[in-house]
Amino acid sequence: MSVDLISPPPNLTKEETLYLSQQAPHILQPSIAATLPWPLSVLFGNETQDTWGTYENVYLACLRTGDDKSARLLLDRLVARFGESNERVMAFKGMWAESKAETEQDCIKVLDEYKAELEKEPTNFPVQKRRIALLKSMGRIPEAITQLVEFLNSSPTDGEAWSELAELYVSQSDFERAIFCLEEIILILPHAWNVHARLAEVTFLYGQSIFSSNPGEAIRAMAESMRRYCRSIELCDNYLRGYYGLKLVTKRLLEVLPSAPKSASNTTDSAFSDLPLPSVQIVERLNEKSTERLANIVRRNAAAERGWDGYDRAEVIAARELLNREEKHVER
């Protein structure tokens, strides 16, 4: 197994995390420069721009795998290099304290330390993010949302923060606010196909949630979801999640479009696109296309063809089951 130590994937598997943490002994090998006092350690060291990024990534992996000894050594190296007052170092020290917290009172103590630090330096963004993450892990979702909103008032172009806020809103079934957050990310990263797909998913969930009370707006939401899925696969060909979602939403639209109320055609009061609803023929063609492309991805992935092995296993299984249900339905 090989994992980039400098820029590892954002969602590491357990195996990849373990591999990354196992690199700690090699990285921690003593050097002559490491024994010298600062600034001689910098002048005579062989560190590069990527050296400390590697330290950070391996440190995080060690925390996840429970290698406390290596994690502590890596943290000590970071503190010695950048100092106690460095904002990123403060966040890493906070993560160490969080990993050692065994009770809720221990977590509250860490929260108080974060609060005290932010009172001294309100713009310490790494510590702000750690505080929000800890609130979330403690199940204090409303407080985490409040803190995230305040954070985004100071840093409105932080796509990761908008994404986290969107997921917190989804966890509270507040789909309208989640949609707003995801749209903000698209303003920052207009070509992020995964964000278009996630926006499509949340829009579809919103449509499903209001269908009984407002079928017209629900159908418009589903049509918007379909367009977002189409945009995601336009930006990323053979995007399994995009085709999977497109298959689901077109299937649902084929069920409800023929009996759509007249209110579904009224765009005046709609929160979604002012484009007309798609015709049944267009939805059918998209449904057929998504079925065809999903089947192609599943088949070529199962055959272990070169270039078709990078898909998430769980997503491939879900796609195969969806296609199998479709075949059984057609046979009946």
FENDA-V420943 format. One record per pair of residues at least 4 apart in sequence whose ideal C-beta (glycine too) atoms are under 8 Angstrom apart, sorted by the first residue. I is the first residue (numbers start at 1). J is the second residue. D is the distance in whole Angstrom. If there is no record, write none. Layout:
I:J:D
I:J:D
This chain:
1:15:6
1:16:7
1:19:5
3:8:5
3:9:7
3:12:7
3:16:5
3:19:5
3:20:5
4:8:5
4:9:8
5:20:7
5:23:6
5:54:4
5:57:6
5:58:7
6:50:5
6:53:5
6:54:6
6:57:7
7:53:8
8:12:6
8:16:7
8:20:6
8:57:6
9:16:7
12:16:4
12:17:5
12:20:7
12:61:7
13:17:7
14:18:6
15:19:6
16:20:6
17:21:6
17:61:5
17:64:5
17:65:6
18:22:6
18:61:8
18:65:6
19:23:7
20:57:7
20:58:6
20:61:4
21:58:7
21:61:4
21:62:5
21:64:7
21:65:4
21:67:5
21:70:7
23:27:6
23:58:6
24:28:6
24:58:5
24:62:6
24:67:7
24:70:4
24:71:8
24:73:8
24:74:7
25:29:7
25:70:7
27:54:7
27:55:7
27:58:6
27:74:8
28:70:7
28:73:5
28:74:7
28:77:8
30:34:6
30:35:7
31:35:8
31:45:7
31:46:7
32:36:7
32:44:7
33:40:8
33:41:5
33:42:8
33:44:5
33:45:4
33:46:7
33:47:8
34:41:6
34:45:7
34:77:8
35:41:8
36:40:4
36:41:5
36:44:6
37:41:7
38:42:6
38:80:7
38:81:8
39:43:6
40:44:6
41:45:5
41:81:8
42:47:7
47:51:4
47:52:7
49:53:8
50:54:6
51:55:7
52:56:6
52:78:7
52:81:7
52:82:8
53:57:6
54:58:6
55:59:6
55:74:6
55:77:6
55:78:6
56:60:7
56:78:7
56:88:8
56:92:7
57:61:6
58:62:6
58:70:8
58:74:6
59:63:7
59:71:6
59:74:4
59:75:6
59:78:7
59:92:7
60:64:7
60:95:8
61:65:6
62:67:4
62:68:8
62:70:5
62:71:4
62:74:7
63:67:8
63:71:5
63:95:6
63:96:7
63:99:5
67:71:6
68:72:6
68:99:8
69:73:7
70:74:6
71:75:6
71:96:7
71:99:8
72:76:6
72:96:7
73:77:7
74:78:7
75:79:6
75:92:6
75:93:7
75:96:6
76:80:6
77:81:6
78:82:6
78:88:8
78:89:6
78:92:6
79:83:7
79:84:6
79:89:6
79:93:7
82:86:4
82:88:7
82:89:5
83:89:7
84:89:7
84:90:8
84:93:8
85:89:8
85:90:7
86:90:7
87:91:7
87:121:8
87:124:5
87:125:7
87:126:5
87:127:7
88:92:6
88:126:5
89:93:6
90:94:6
90:117:6
90:124:7
90:126:7
90:127:5
91:95:7
91:126:4
91:127:6
91:129:7
91:130:5
92:96:7
93:97:7
94:98:6
94:110:6
94:113:7
94:114:6
94:127:7
94:130:5
94:134:8
95:99:6
95:130:7
96:100:7
97:101:7
97:110:5
97:113:7
98:107:7
98:110:6
98:130:8
98:134:6
98:137:8
100:106:7
101:106:4
101:107:5
101:109:8
101:110:6
102:106:6
103:107:7
104:108:6
104:138:7
105:109:7
106:110:7
107:111:6
107:134:6
107:137:8
107:138:6
108:112:6
109:113:7
110:114:7
110:134:6
111:115:6
111:131:6
111:134:6
111:135:7
112:116:6
113:117:7
114:118:6
114:127:6
114:130:6
114:131:4
114:134:7
115:119:6
115:131:7
116:120:7
117:121:7
117:124:6
117:127:5
118:122:6
118:124:6
118:127:6
118:128:6
118:131:7
121:127:8
123:154:7
124:128:6
125:129:6
125:151:7
125:154:8
125:155:6
126:130:7
127:131:6
128:132:7
128:147:7
128:151:5
129:133:6
129:151:7
129:161:7
130:134:6
131:135:6
131:147:6
132:136:6
132:144:5
132:147:5
132:148:6
132:151:7
132:164:7
133:137:6
134:138:6
135:140:5
135:141:8
135:143:5
135:144:4
135:147:6
136:140:7
136:141:7
136:144:5
136:168:7
140:144:6
141:145:6
141:168:6
141:171:6
141:172:6
142:146:6
143:147:6
144:148:6
144:168:6
145:149:6
145:165:7
145:168:5
145:169:7
145:172:8
146:150:7
147:151:6
148:152:6
148:161:6
148:164:6
148:165:5
148:168:7
149:153:7
149:165:7
150:154:7
151:155:6
151:158:7
151:161:6
152:156:6
152:158:7
152:161:6
152:162:7
152:165:7
155:161:7
156:184:8
157:188:6
158:162:7
159:163:6
159:185:5
159:188:5
159:189:6
159:192:8
160:164:6
161:165:6
162:166:6
162:181:5
162:182:7
162:184:5
162:185:5
162:188:8
163:167:7
163:181:7
163:182:8
163:185:6
163:195:8
164:168:6
165:169:6
165:181:5
166:170:6
166:178:4
166:181:4
166:182:5
166:185:8
166:198:8
166:202:7
167:171:6
167:178:8
168:172:7
169:174:4
169:175:7
169:177:5
169:178:4
169:181:7
170:174:8
170:175:7
170:178:5
170:202:6
170:205:8
173:209:7
174:178:6
175:179:6
175:202:6
175:203:8
175:205:6
175:206:4
175:209:6
176:180:7
176:206:7
176:271:7
177:181:7
178:182:6
178:202:5
179:183:6
179:199:7
179:202:6
179:203:6
179:206:7
180:184:7
181:185:7
182:186:7
182:195:6
182:198:6
182:199:4
182:202:6
183:187:7
183:199:7
184:188:7
185:189:6
185:192:7
185:195:5
186:190:6
186:192:7
186:195:6
186:196:7
186:199:7
189:195:6
191:235:6
192:196:7
192:235:8
193:197:6
193:231:8
193:232:4
193:233:8
193:235:4
193:236:4
193:239:6
193:242:7
194:198:6
194:232:7
194:236:8
194:241:7
195:199:6
196:200:6
196:228:5
196:229:8
196:231:5
196:232:4
196:235:7
196:242:8
197:201:7
197:228:7
197:229:6
197:232:4
197:239:7
197:241:5
197:242:5
197:245:6
198:202:6
199:203:6
199:228:5
200:204:6
200:225:5
200:226:8
200:227:8
200:228:4
200:229:4
200:232:7
200:242:8
200:245:6
200:249:7
201:205:6
201:225:8
201:245:6
202:206:6
203:207:6
203:221:5
203:222:8
203:224:5
203:225:4
203:228:6
203:272:8
204:208:6
204:221:7
204:222:6
204:225:4
204:245:7
204:248:7
204:249:5
204:252:8
205:209:6
206:210:7
206:221:5
207:211:6
207:217:8
207:218:4
207:219:7
207:220:8
207:221:3
207:222:4
207:225:7
208:218:7
208:252:8
210:214:5
210:217:6
210:218:5
210:221:7
211:215:6
211:218:4
211:256:8
214:218:6
214:263:8
215:219:6
215:256:7
215:260:8
215:261:6
215:263:8
215:264:7
216:220:7
216:260:7
216:261:5
216:262:8
216:263:3
216:264:4
216:265:8
216:266:7
217:221:6
217:263:8
217:264:8
217:270:6
217:271:7
217:272:8
218:222:7
218:256:8
219:223:6
219:253:7
219:256:6
219:257:7
219:260:5
219:264:4
219:277:7
220:224:6
220:264:6
220:267:8
220:270:5
220:272:5
220:273:8
220:277:7
221:225:6
221:272:6
222:226:7
222:249:6
222:252:6
222:253:5
222:256:7
223:227:7
223:253:7
223:272:7
223:273:8
223:275:8
223:277:5
223:278:6
224:228:6
224:272:4
224:273:6
225:229:7
225:245:8
225:249:5
226:230:7
226:246:7
226:249:5
226:250:6
226:253:6
226:278:7
226:283:7
226:286:7
227:231:6
227:273:7
227:275:8
228:232:7
229:233:7
229:242:5
229:243:8
229:245:5
229:246:4
229:249:6
230:234:6
230:246:7
230:286:7
231:235:6
232:236:6
232:239:6
232:241:8
232:242:4
232:245:8
233:237:7
233:239:5
233:242:4
233:243:6
233:246:7
233:293:8
235:239:8
236:242:7
238:293:7
238:297:6
239:243:7
240:244:6
240:294:7
240:297:5
240:311:5
240:312:8
240:315:5
240:316:7
240:319:6
241:245:6
241:315:6
242:246:6
243:247:6
243:290:5
243:293:5
243:294:5
243:297:7
243:319:8
244:248:7
244:290:8
244:294:6
244:315:7
244:318:7
244:319:5
244:322:7
245:249:6
246:250:6
246:286:6
246:287:8
246:290:4
247:251:6
247:287:7
247:290:4
247:291:6
247:294:6
247:322:6
248:252:7
248:322:8
249:253:6
250:254:6
250:283:5
250:284:8
250:286:5
250:287:4
250:290:7
251:255:7
251:287:6
252:256:7
253:257:5
253:278:7
253:283:5
254:258:8
254:280:7
254:283:6
254:284:7
254:287:7
256:260:6
257:277:7
257:278:8
257:280:5
257:283:6
258:280:6
260:264:4
260:265:8
260:277:7
262:266:7
264:277:6
265:276:7
265:277:6
266:270:7
267:273:8
267:274:4
267:275:8
270:274:7
278:282:5
278:283:5
279:283:7
280:284:6
281:285:7
282:286:6
283:287:6
284:288:6
285:289:6
286:290:6
287:291:6
288:292:6
289:293:6
290:294:6
291:295:6
291:323:7
291:326:7
292:296:6
293:297:6
294:298:6
294:319:5
294:322:7
294:323:6
295:299:6
295:323:6
296:300:6
297:301:6
297:308:7
297:311:7
297:316:8
297:319:7
298:302:6
298:316:6
298:319:5
298:320:5
298:323:7
299:303:6
300:305:5
300:308:4
301:305:8
301:308:5
301:309:7
301:311:6
301:316:5
302:316:8
303:308:8
304:308:8
304:309:6
305:309:8
311:315:6
311:316:5
312:316:7
313:317:6
314:318:6
315:319:6
316:320:6
317:321:6
318:322:6
319:323:6
320:324:6
321:325:6
322:326:7
323:327:7
324:328:7
325:329:6
326:330:6
327:331:6
328:332:7
